[in-house]
Amino acid sequence: MARVIVIGNEKGGAGKSTIAVHLATALLHGGARVAVIDLDLRQRSTAHFFEHRHAWTTANAVVLPQVEEYGLADDPIALAEAPSADQLARFETAYAAGSAADFLIIDTPGGHTPLSVAAHGRADLIVTPMNDSFVDFDMLGVVDPVNLDLIRPSLYALTVWEARKAKAAFSRQSVDWVVLRNRLAPAEARNRRRLEERLIALSRRAGFSIASGLRDRVIYRELFPFGLTVADLSTKVRPVAVSLSHLAARQELRALMHGLGLADYSGEDLLAAQ
């Protein structure tokens, strides 16, 4: 039975798809069998990434591990306009098929939808990327506008709370929750410190752990059109010029895997400098 990892945040633009594809490729290189479901039926960024991966490796006669992708429909955009009951039925079919892998990664859309709620209710691990700003924090917690003191958990934190209750009722199992601080801005030290204090306070109330995500690096964007990540780079796989910043990106990915408790699949040899 697969360990189900749901990448979720009700705010768009937080880097969910970026985390999903990097996590999937790192797990692949760590020797895991990985299945992926992209529930963003309109944008399909994660699905497009793996389509690019298959096309690029085929065109360049390169052998790289591939995920098992389970789409919900041949025409996802049409399904996006279908009744939620139809969407949920397709999800259950894809979920059952993907459960045979070691890991099932589910990328969710930036909004509160029936599909997203269903996915969260099946999660063993919820990974929530957030940009390092109070704009993104607002989906997790409400702060006092005068002194920035934490008042209460917000919309998405309540969604995870409901998902945890649903999972406990469904299988009597717990759900781990990790919030990733993505795209850290080193020049904004004071704002970052304020945010960190509120995030730590909220983590105690909402029951999540905090880990470092991925910085806003050019290499991540450069490799996306090829369906590749820094985990794939080698002497034979170098569609772009390799620099010292790419080595730092590898270390970042290794730290991400450790932060999610996936050190056994972090691909230490592969992610080491090459």
C-alpha positions, -999 to 999 in steps of 0.1 A, spaced: 0 0 0 14 34 -10 23 61 14 1 90 2 17 124 1 -6 153 -6 9 186 -17 -17 212 -6 -23 249 0 -55 267 -8 -34 297 -20 -22 295 -56 14 303 -65 29 288 -34 51 263 -53 30 231 -50 38 217 -84 75 226 -80 77 206 -48 56 178 -62 79 172 -92 111 175 -71 98 152 -45 88 126 -71 121 126 -90 141 124 -58 120 94 -47 125 78 -81 162 81 -79 161 68 -43 147 36 -58 110 40 -50 81 32 -72 62 65 -75 27 72 -87 14 107 -93 -21 122 -96 -25 159 -106 -59 172 -94 -54 206 -109 -76 198 -139 -70 231 -157 -34 240 -152 -20 205 -149 16 217 -143 27 185 -127 11 164 -154 28 185 -181 62 181 -163 61 144 -166 48 145 -202 78 167 -210 101 142 -191 89 113 -212 92 132 -245 127 146 -237 142 112 -226 127 95 -256 140 121 -280 175 121 -265 177 83 -259 183 89 -222 171 64 -196 157 80 -165 132 66 -140 96 76 -147 65 79 -125 33 61 -130 9 89 -138 -28 84 -133 -49 111 -149 -86 114 -141 -97 118 -177 -85 121 -213 -100 156 -213 -93 170 -178 -107 205 -187 -140 189 -196 -140 170 -164 -133 202 -145 -168 214 -157 -184 180 -147 -204 175 -115 -183 169 -84 -197 133 -81 -182 124 -115 -148 140 -105 -148 121 -72 -156 88 -89 -126 93 -113 -104 102 -83 -113 70 -65 -104 50 -95 -70 67 -99 -64 65 -62 -70 28 -62 -46 23 -91 -19 45 -76 -20 28 -43 0 -1 -56 32 21 -57 55 28 -29 45 64 -28 14 82 -43 20 119 -47 -12 140 -52 -8 176 -64 -39 196 -55 -53 229 -69 -50 262 -52 -85 263 -38 -111 244 -17 -126 219 -40 -143 185 -35 -113 168 -51 -88 185 -29 -109 177 2 -110 140 -8 -73 139 -14 -65 155 20 -87 129 37 -66 101 22 -32 116 31 -5 101 52 16 132 49 4 167 39 31 190 25 22 227 24 46 250 6 42 287 14 61 317 2 79 335 30 53 363 35 23 372 56 2 370 24 7 332 23 6 329 61 -29 344 60 -42 310 47 -28 293 78 -33 317 106 -50 350 115 -29 377 131 -38 409 149 -33 438 124 -20 460 152 6 439 169 8 408 146 0 385 175 -14 352 164 -52 351 169 -63 317 155 -58 291 128 -72 302 94 -89 285 64 -64 260 53 -54 249 88 -91 241 94 -91 221 61 -62 200 74 -80 196 108 -110 182 90 -88 160 69 -72 145 99 -106 138 115 -117 121 82 -86 100 80 -90 89 116 -126 79 110 -116 62 77 -86 42 88 -78 52 125 -44 65 113 -28 98 119 -18 124 93 16 141 94 17 178 83 48 197 72 48 234 62 77 243 39 90 278 39 97 284 2 115 311 -17 132 326 14 141 363 9 174 369 28 172 406 23 140 409 44 154 397 77 130 416 100 99 404 82 112 369 80 119 369 117 84 381 125 69 355 102 90 327 118 78 336 153 41 335 142 47 303 123 63 286 153 34 297 175 8 284 150 27 251 146 21 244 183 -16 250 180 -23 234 146 1 205 149 25 208 121 63 208 117 83 234 98 110 226 72 129 245 45 116 243 10 133 254 -22 146 288 -30 136 307 -62 165 294 -83 168 299 -121 179 262 -125 144 250 -113 127 270 -140 153 261 -167 149 224 -162 110 223 -161 105 224 -199 126 192 -202 107 174 -174 139 173 -154 151 184 -119 185 187 -103 181 151 -92 185 141 -128 216 160 -137 246 139 -146 274 138 -171 249 124 -196 219 145 -186 229 182 -189 204 202 -211 217 234 -195 252 245 -184 260 233 -148 274 257 -123 281 259 -86 246 271 -79 233 238 -92 253 220 -65 237 243 -39 203 233 -54 211 196 -49 219 203 -13 186 221 -10 168 191 -24 186 168 0 176 190 29 140 190 17 139 152 17 154 150 52 129 177 64 100 155 52 114 124 69 123 108 36 161 106 42 161 69 32 150 79 -3 170 110 -6 194 96 -32 225 106 -13 249 93 -40 230 108 -69 224 142 -52 261 145 -42 282 167 -63 290 152 -97 
